[in-house]
């Protein structure tokens, strides 16, 4: 019987191409590594393990999952230096192949063997105050030291040799929730920052050499008097002088973490030349700040060396008051999708399986409705893999008893059965979901972490300004079911904006000269740009611009800053004075838009024609628009996006939607529920060579009648298959509009495969 099952499994996997490109398989998995040990721990193998693990794996398969996501942990698998122990992996791989499951491996090196601290005392993590971190298994040692890195990367390669020898092996996740340091909380060090060990300091000096070339250039940039490179050190505190050293240090950390990821990728490739390689973040980097002492990451940059990047999704992580809103759920998913736009997909590295627990904090229960909304929301946004964390609840640690799909005694739950049903639908429609990609957006919202560095290390004010500013715009377009991307500052710098008609630049107070040149080129070429207050105030050295808008952008926007006033708590009202412009056409003269933090007025440049759309309460221009080249540039003298989140402002949202008409954007579809956030039905469109996939996701608690008008290149009959129920119908398009009507129950999802 075992031989027969093995032959069937081998036949199943033998036809899978191992060349890179779009994968031919959509993994829908649960995290399981044999027994009930929680990740990253591994169960001890006993005489009963094979029978127990086989029973669990057969149950996973019978529920409907096609993959098991296992893990390999450094502490257990290399207990002595150079002596590898992969018995858990061998047994799991063998049993999974026997029952017909593919295997995805999560790599863990944050829990290190005890010999690491003894062998590499110079490589221990070190705080800015010189305190060394002696690991308690976690967090290991710093790979900026060559000997530590060699040991870590050797472990990756040796694991790759083992896993890739099995025909049912599918792919890798190199790094769970990357930071410089994981799973160690040094509460006894105020504002703890990492890493100041000898290896990181030497690596930073090397990075600075590449950046500046000569020591004299570094001295000019930092306003210092170094006489040798050995004197150069990362900044440990701020001064009243230049903070270019802080910008360099934090930029180095962003780039270093990308190179660390690349090194892990290459280490796997030395042992496995073919299989898929991913990693996943701890939520979207949009919610992080470069001030994070453990090392902030940038999702756009971290995705670059990988086949796909992913994210952890824990919408009910612990406390009920911290459960994610619909806006947060969409933001995290769409930001991750956007960071992987050039990859053609992204991965859900971890999807919460059961109620969350952190010490005494417990979330509300996770129910089948949650998994339905979460999983289909991710797939609708282009996810090419979903991994539910975890099969068993956490068996130990401060999360003990939480995050399980089934019960700790092995009994099934209703949510496990329903999650398996979703997995079955995905598995039966692999080709459809792998070949379909979200409809292209023509709106890009610029993500620019540099803007969080204004003021340097001593800046502690308005930590959510950058995040809320971007979400304030995003939520409006998402609420109205308008396709929108987050784009990186690097897209401006590379002038890679051909997909977009409208680019919005919130919280733009620090940008690079290259980004400013990209903005100029985009508008000159026919693009439409909206930028908020004080764009280019600081350059990427932390130096103030002589004229604001800075870095020559005053020429693009046709104005220069007149004055700016800080109004931290008082409302900032901007009165519409011109409703003949497309951006204000649906607003009455006298209508008030709401701003935040700054109220800035501008003065037109000589010989430039500008349109004044709105004024401050003192009568000075606050929103202006002007032609530049073939396009148009609009400047807003406050932060409308930040004012629109977390509490949306109807007038602001109307203004944002008017920008679509201003930029000449043609929506691919409209729906009866666009803008209805009380009974919210999300509509998402994907495209493939045969037609479309349309997703209707009812986030509300009520039954909703929904209609969608979908633009289509062909008139006549379209074949429509309900992917979840299997029912089929036909509908006729007229005047290149396909009208679709349905009723959808509360917390339900409909997925339609629409063929020409």
Residue pairs with C-beta under 8 A, 6 or more apart in sequence:
2 98
5 98
5 99
5 100
6 97
6 98
8 100
9 97
9 98
9 99
9 100
9 167
9 168
10 97
10 167
12 100
12 168
13 97
13 102
13 167
13 168
14 167
16 24
16 25
17 24
18 274
18 275
19 274
20 274
20 307
22 344
22 345
22 434
22 435
23 171
23 276
23 307
23 384
23 434
24 430
24 434
25 66
25 102
25 170
25 430
25 434
26 66
26 384
26 385
26 426
26 427
26 430
26 433
26 434
27 66
27 67
27 69
27 102
27 104
27 170
27 171
27 385
27 386
27 387
28 64
28 65
28 66
28 67
28 385
28 386
28 422
28 423
28 426
28 427
29 65
29 66
29 67
29 68
29 69
29 104
29 385
29 386
29 387
29 388
30 60
30 65
30 68
30 69
30 353
30 387
30 388
30 389
30 390
30 391
30 405
30 419
31 39
31 68
31 69
31 70
31 71
31 106
31 350
31 353
31 387
31 388
31 389
31 390
31 391
32 56
32 57
32 60
32 68
32 69
32 70
32 390
32 391
32 392
33 39
33 42
33 43
33 70
33 71
33 88
33 92
34 42
34 43
34 45
34 49
34 53
34 56
34 70
34 88
34 91
34 92
35 43
35 44
35 49
35 52
35 53
36 43
36 392
36 395
36 408
37 43
37 395
38 390
38 392
38 394
38 395
38 396
38 397
38 399
39 71
39 106
39 108
39 389
39 390
40 71
40 73
40 106
40 108
40 110
40 111
41 73
41 76
41 111
41 396
42 71
42 73
42 76
42 77
42 88
43 49
43 88
45 87
45 88
45 91
49 91
50 91
50 95
53 91
53 92
53 95
54 95
54 98
54 99
56 391
56 410
57 68
57 95
57 96
57 98
57 99
57 101
58 99
59 412
60 68
60 101
60 391
61 99
61 100
61 101
62 420
63 412
63 416
63 417
63 419
63 420
63 423
64 420
64 421
64 422
64 423
64 424
64 427
65 101
65 420
65 423
66 101
66 102
66 423
66 427
67 101
67 102
67 103
67 104
67 170
67 387
68 92
68 96
68 101
68 102
68 103
68 104
69 103
69 104
69 105
69 106
69 173
69 387
70 89
70 92
70 96
70 103
70 104
70 105
70 106
71 105
71 106
71 107
71 108
72 86
72 88
72 89
72 105
72 106
72 107
72 108
72 159
73 108
73 111
74 108
74 109
74 111
74 112
74 113
74 140
74 152
74 155
75 111
75 112
75 113
75 114
75 137
76 85
76 88
77 84
77 85
77 86
77 88
77 89
77 155
77 159
78 84
78 85
78 113
78 155
79 85
79 113
80 113
80 115
81 113
81 115
81 119
81 151
84 155
84 158
86 158
86 159
86 162
89 105
89 159
89 162
89 163
90 162
92 103
93 103
93 163
93 166
93 168
93 169
94 166
96 102
96 103
96 168
97 166
97 167
97 168
101 168
102 168
102 169
102 170
103 163
103 166
103 168
103 169
103 170
104 170
104 171
104 172
104 173
104 385
104 387
105 159
105 163
105 169
105 171
105 172
105 173
106 173
106 176
107 156
107 159
107 172
107 173
107 174
107 175
107 176
107 264
108 176
109 140
109 152
109 155
109 156
110 138
110 139
110 140
110 176
110 182
110 183
111 137
111 138
111 140
111 183
112 135
112 137
112 138
112 139
112 140
112 141
114 137
116 123
116 135
116 140
116 141
116 148
116 151
117 124
117 134
117 135
117 141
119 147
119 151
120 141
120 145
120 147
120 148
120 151
122 145
122 197
122 198
122 199
123 141
123 142
123 144
123 145
123 147
123 148
123 197
123 199
124 132
124 133
124 134
124 135
124 141
124 142
124 197
125 132
125 133
125 139
125 141
125 142
125 180
125 181
125 184
125 194
125 195
125 197
126 132
126 133
126 142
126 194
126 195
126 196
126 197
126 200
127 133
127 186
127 189
127 192
127 193
127 194
127 196
128 192
128 193
128 196
128 234
128 236
129 189
129 236
130 196
131 186
131 189
132 197
133 139
133 181
133 184
133 186
135 141
135 184
136 184
138 182
138 183
138 184
139 181
139 182
139 183
139 184
140 148
140 152
141 148
142 148
142 180
142 195
142 197
142 199
142 200
143 149
143 152
143 199
143 260
143 263
144 195
144 197
144 199
144 200
144 202
144 203
144 256
145 197
145 198
145 199
146 199
148 199
149 263
152 264
153 263
153 264
153 267
154 267
156 174
156 264
156 267
156 268
156 271
157 267
157 268
157 270
157 271
158 271
159 268
159 271
160 172
160 267
160 268
160 269
160 270
160 271
160 272
161 271
161 272
163 169
163 172
163 272
163 275
164 271
164 272
164 274
164 275
169 275
170 275
170 276
171 275
171 276
171 277
171 278
171 307
172 268
172 272
172 275
172 276
172 277
172 278
173 278
173 279
173 280
173 310
173 347
173 349
174 261
174 264
174 265
174 268
174 277
174 278
174 279
174 306
175 261
175 264
175 279
175 280
176 182
176 279
176 280
176 312
176 349
176 350
177 280
177 281
177 282
177 312
178 257
178 260
178 261
178 279
178 281
178 295
178 297
178 302
179 257
179 282
179 292
179 294
179 295
179 296
179 297
180 194
180 195
180 253
180 257
180 294
180 295
181 194
181 195
181 294
181 295
182 294
186 192
191 293
192 293
192 294
193 236
193 293
194 200
194 293
194 294
194 295
195 295
196 234
196 236
200 234
200 256
201 233
201 234
203 256
204 232
204 234
204 249
204 252
205 229
205 230
205 232
207 252
207 255
207 256
208 218
208 229
208 232
208 248
208 252
209 229
211 248
212 218
212 221
215 226
215 227
215 228
215 229
218 224
218 226
218 232
219 225
219 226
221 242
221 244
221 248
221 541
222 242
222 244
222 245
222 248
223 241
223 242
223 244
226 232
234 245
234 249
235 243
235 245
235 246
235 249
235 457
237 457
238 246
238 456
238 457
238 458
242 541
242 542
243 453
243 455
243 456
243 457
243 542
244 541
244 542
244 543
246 453
246 456
246 457
246 542
247 450
247 453
247 456
247 540
247 541
247 542
250 290
250 291
250 296
250 453
253 290
253 295
253 296
254 290
254 296
254 297
254 298
254 301
254 449
255 301
257 295
257 297
257 301
257 302
258 298
258 301
258 302
258 304
258 305
261 279
261 302
261 305
261 306
262 305
264 279
265 277
265 305
265 306
268 277
269 277
276 307
276 308
277 306
277 307
278 306
278 307
278 308
278 309
278 310
278 347
278 349
278 385
279 302
279 306
279 309
279 310
279 349
280 309
280 310
280 311
280 312
280 347
280 348
280 349
280 350
281 297
281 299
281 302
281 309
281 310
281 311
281 312
281 336
281 349
282 311
282 312
283 311
283 312
283 332
284 299
284 311
284 331
284 332
284 335
284 336
285 296
285 297
285 298
285 299
285 300
285 302
285 335
285 339
285 449
286 299
286 331
286 332
286 335
286 447
286 467
286 470
286 471
286 486
287 332
287 467
288 296
288 297
289 296
289 449
289 452
289 463
289 466
290 296
290 449
290 452
290 453
291 452
291 457
291 459
291 463
296 449
298 449
298 488
299 309
299 311
299 335
299 336
299 339
300 338
300 339
300 447
300 488
300 490
301 488
302 309
302 339
303 309
303 339
303 340
303 343
306 343
307 343
308 340
308 343
308 345
308 346
308 347
308 384
308 385
309 336
309 339
309 340
309 343
309 346
309 347
310 336
310 346
310 347
310 348
310 349
310 385
311 332
311 333
311 336
311 346
311 347
311 348
311 349
312 349
312 350
312 389
313 329
313 332
313 333
313 348
313 350
313 351
313 352
313 374
313 378
314 350
314 352
314 356
315 323
315 324
315 328
315 329
315 352
315 370
315 374
316 323
316 324
316 352
316 355
316 356
316 363
316 364
316 366
316 370
317 323
317 352
317 356
317 358
317 363
318 356
318 357
318 358
318 361
318 362
318 363
319 361
319 363
320 363
320 364
323 363
323 364
324 332
326 680
326 682
326 699
327 471
327 475
327 478
327 645
327 646
329 373
329 374
329 377
330 377
330 381
330 475
330 478
330 682
331 471
331 474
331 475
331 478
333 377
333 378
333 381
333 383
334 381
334 474
334 478
334 484
334 485
334 486
335 447
335 486
336 346
337 346
337 381
337 382
337 383
337 438
338 485
338 486
338 487
339 346
339 486
339 488
340 346
340 382
341 485
344 382
344 384
344 437
345 382
345 383
345 384
345 385
345 437
346 381
346 382
346 383
346 384
347 383
347 384
347 385
347 386
347 387
348 375
348 378
348 383
348 385
348 386
348 387
349 387
350 387
350 388
350 389
351 371
351 374
351 375
351 378
351 386
351 387
351 388
351 389
352 366
352 370
352 374
352 388
352 389
352 403
353 366
353 388
353 389
353 390
353 391
353 403
353 404
353 405
353 415
353 419
354 365
354 366
354 393
354 402
354 403
354 404
354 405
354 413
354 415
355 362
355 363
355 364
355 365
355 366
355 402
355 403
356 362
356 363
356 399
356 402
356 403
357 363
357 394
357 398
357 399
357 400
357 401
357 402
357 403
358 398
358 399
358 402
359 398
362 402
363 402
366 415
367 414
367 415
368 414
368 415
368 417
368 418
368 419
369 747
370 415
371 388
371 415
371 418
371 419
371 422
372 418
372 422
372 747
372 748
372 749
373 697
373 699
373 747
373 749
375 386
375 419
375 422
376 422
376 695
376 697
376 749
376 751
377 682
377 697
378 386
379 386
379 426
379 433
379 695
380 438
380 682
380 684
380 686
380 695
380 697
380 751
381 438
381 684
382 437
382 438
382 686
384 433
384 434
386 423
386 426
388 405
388 419
389 403
390 403
390 404
390 405
391 404
391 405
391 406
392 404
392 405
392 406
392 408
392 410
393 400
393 401
393 402
393 403
393 404
393 406
393 407
393 408
394 400
394 401
394 402
394 403
394 404
395 408
401 408
405 413
405 415
405 416
405 419
406 412
406 413
406 416
407 413
425 723
425 724
426 433
429 723
429 753
432 688
432 693
432 723
432 753
433 693
435 688
435 689
436 686
436 687
436 688
436 692
436 693
437 686
437 687
437 688
438 483
438 684
438 685
438 686
438 687
439 483
439 668
439 685
439 686
439 687
440 483
440 499
441 483
441 484
441 485
441 499
441 500
442 483
442 499
442 500
442 501
442 502
442 663
442 665
443 477
443 482
443 483
443 484
443 485
443 500
443 501
443 502
443 503
443 504
443 659
443 660
443 663
443 665
444 484
444 485
444 486
444 487
444 491
444 497
444 499
444 500
444 502
444 503
444 504
445 470
445 473
445 474
445 484
445 485
445 486
445 487
445 504
445 506
446 486
446 487
446 488
446 489
446 491
446 492
446 503
446 504
446 505
446 506
446 508
447 470
447 486
447 487
447 488
447 489
448 466
448 488
448 489
448 505
448 507
448 508
448 510
448 511
448 515
449 466
449 489
450 489
450 510
450 511
450 512
450 540
451 466
451 507
451 508
451 509
451 510
451 511
452 466
453 459
453 510
453 542
454 509
454 510
454 537
454 538
454 542
455 461
456 542
462 597
465 507
465 597
465 639
465 642
466 506
466 507
468 641
468 642
468 645
468 646
469 506
469 507
469 532
469 639
469 641
469 642
469 645
470 486
470 506
470 507
470 641
471 641
471 645
472 506
472 640
472 641
472 642
472 643
472 644
472 645
472 648
472 652
473 504
473 506
473 640
473 641
473 644
473 656
474 484
474 486
475 644
475 645
475 648
476 644
476 648
476 652
476 653
476 656
476 657
477 483
477 484
477 656
477 657
478 484
478 682
479 648
479 653
479 674
479 675
479 677
479 680
480 657
480 674
480 675
481 669
481 670
481 671
481 673
481 674
481 682
481 683
481 684
482 657
482 660
482 667
482 674
483 668
483 685
485 499
485 500
487 497
487 500
487 503
489 511
489 512
489 515
490 496
491 497
491 518
492 503
492 511
492 514
492 515
492 518
492 519
492 522
493 512
493 514
493 515
493 517
493 518
494 518
495 517
495 518
495 521
495 522
497 503
497 518
497 522
497 527
500 527
501 527
501 528
501 663
501 664
501 665
502 527
502 528
502 529
502 530
502 659
502 660
502 662
502 663
502 665
503 519
503 522
503 527
503 528
503 529
503 530
504 529
504 530
504 531
504 641
504 659
505 519
505 529
505 530
505 531
505 532
505 535
506 532
506 639
506 641
506 642
507 532
507 639
507 641
507 642
508 531
508 532
508 534
508 535
508 536
509 533
509 534
509 535
509 536
509 537
509 538
510 536
510 537
510 538
510 539
510 540
510 542
511 535
511 536
511 539
511 540
511 550
511 551
512 539
512 540
512 551
513 539
513 540
513 551
516 536
516 550
516 551
516 552
516 553
519 529
519 531
519 553
519 556
519 633
520 552
520 553
520 555
520 556
520 628
522 529
522 631
523 529
523 556
523 628
523 629
523 631
523 632
523 633
524 628
524 629
524 630
524 631
525 629
525 630
525 631
526 629
526 630
526 631
527 631
528 631
528 632
528 633
528 634
528 659
528 662
528 663
528 664
529 556
529 631
529 632
529 633
529 634
530 634
530 635
530 636
530 659
531 549
531 553
531 557
531 633
531 634
531 635
531 636
532 636
532 638
532 639
532 640
532 641
533 564
533 598
533 600
533 636
533 637
533 638
533 639
534 548
534 549
534 561
534 564
534 598
534 600
535 548
535 549
535 550
535 553
535 557
535 635
536 545
536 548
536 549
536 550
536 551
536 553
537 544
537 545
537 548
537 550
538 544
538 545
538 550
539 545
539 550
539 551
544 550
545 551
547 554
547 560
547 561
548 554
548 560
548 561
549 556
549 557
549 559
549 560
549 561
549 635
554 560
554 605
555 605
555 628
556 628
556 633
557 602
557 624
557 626
557 628
557 633
557 634
557 635
558 604
558 605
558 608
558 609
558 610
558 624
558 626
558 628
558 633
559 602
559 603
559 604
559 605
559 608
559 610
559 621
559 624
559 626
559 635
560 602
560 603
560 605
561 600
561 601
561 602
561 603
562 600
562 601
562 602
562 603
562 620
563 600
563 601
563 620
564 598
564 599
564 600
564 601
564 637
565 598
565 599
565 600
566 597
566 598
567 597
567 598
567 599
568 597
571 594
572 594
572 595
572 596
572 597
572 598
572 599
572 638
572 643
573 592
573 593
573 594
573 595
573 617
574 592
574 593
574 594
574 595
574 599
574 614
574 615
574 616
574 622
574 623
574 637
574 638
575 590
575 591
575 592
575 593
575 614
575 615
575 616
575 617
576 584
576 587
576 588
576 589
576 590
576 591
576 592
576 593
576 613
576 614
577 589
577 612
577 613
577 614
577 615
578 584
578 589
578 611
578 612
578 613
578 614
579 585
579 586
579 587
579 588
579 589
581 611
581 613
581 625
581 662
582 658
582 661
582 662
583 613
583 625
583 634
583 655
583 658
583 659
583 661
583 662
584 613
584 614
584 655
584 658
585 658
585 661
586 654
586 657
586 658
587 651
587 654
587 655
587 658
591 651
592 651
593 614
593 623
593 640
593 649
593 651
593 652
593 655
594 640
594 643
594 644
594 649
594 651
594 652
595 622
595 636
595 637
595 638
595 639
595 640
595 643
596 638
596 639
596 640
596 642
596 643
597 638
597 639
597 642
598 637
598 638
598 639
599 616
599 622
599 637
599 638
600 622
600 637
600 638
601 616
601 618
601 620
601 621
601 622
601 637
602 620
602 621
602 622
602 624
602 635
602 637
603 621
604 610
604 621
604 624
608 626
609 626
609 627
610 621
610 624
610 625
610 626
611 624
611 625
611 626
612 621
612 623
612 624
613 623
613 624
613 625
613 634
614 621
614 622
614 623
615 621
615 622
616 622
616 637
621 637
622 636
622 637
622 638
623 634
623 635
623 636
623 637
624 634
624 635
625 632
625 633
625 634
625 635
626 632
626 633
626 634
632 662
634 662
640 652
640 655
640 656
643 649
643 652
644 652
644 653
644 656
648 677
653 675
660 667
666 711
667 711
668 685
668 710
668 711
669 683
669 685
669 694
669 708
669 709
669 710
669 711
670 708
670 709
671 681
671 683
671 706
671 707
671 708
671 709
672 705
672 706
672 707
672 708
673 679
673 680
673 681
673 683
673 704
673 706
674 683
678 700
679 700
679 702
679 704
680 698
680 699
680 700
681 696
681 697
681 698
681 699
681 700
681 704
681 706
681 744
682 695
682 696
682 697
682 699
683 694
683 695
683 696
683 697
683 706
683 708
684 694
684 695
684 697
685 692
685 693
685 694
685 695
685 710
686 692
686 693
686 694
686 695
687 693
690 755
690 756
691 718
691 753
691 754
691 755
691 756
692 710
692 712
692 752
692 754
693 723
693 751
693 752
693 753
693 754
694 708
694 710
694 740
694 751
694 752
694 754
695 749
695 750
695 751
695 752
696 706
696 708
696 742
696 744
696 749
696 750
696 751
696 752
697 749
698 704
698 744
698 745
698 746
698 747
698 748
698 749
699 747
700 746
700 747
701 746
701 747
702 746
703 743
703 744
703 745
703 746
704 743
704 744
705 741
705 742
705 743
706 741
706 742
706 743
706 744
707 739
707 740
707 741
707 742
708 739
708 740
708 741
709 737
709 738
709 739
709 740
710 737
710 738
710 739
710 740
710 754
711 736
711 737
711 738
712 718
712 733
712 736
712 737
712 738
712 756
713 736
713 756
714 733
714 736
714 756
715 732
715 733
715 734
715 735
715 736
716 732
716 733
717 730
717 731
717 732
717 733
718 730
718 731
718 732
718 733
718 738
718 754
718 755
718 756
719 728
719 730
719 754
719 755
720 728
720 729
720 730
720 731
720 740
720 752
720 753
720 754
720 755
721 727
721 728
721 752
721 753
721 755
722 728
722 729
722 750
722 751
722 752
723 751
723 752
723 753
724 749
724 750
724 751
731 738
731 739
731 740
732 738
738 754
740 752
742 750
744 750
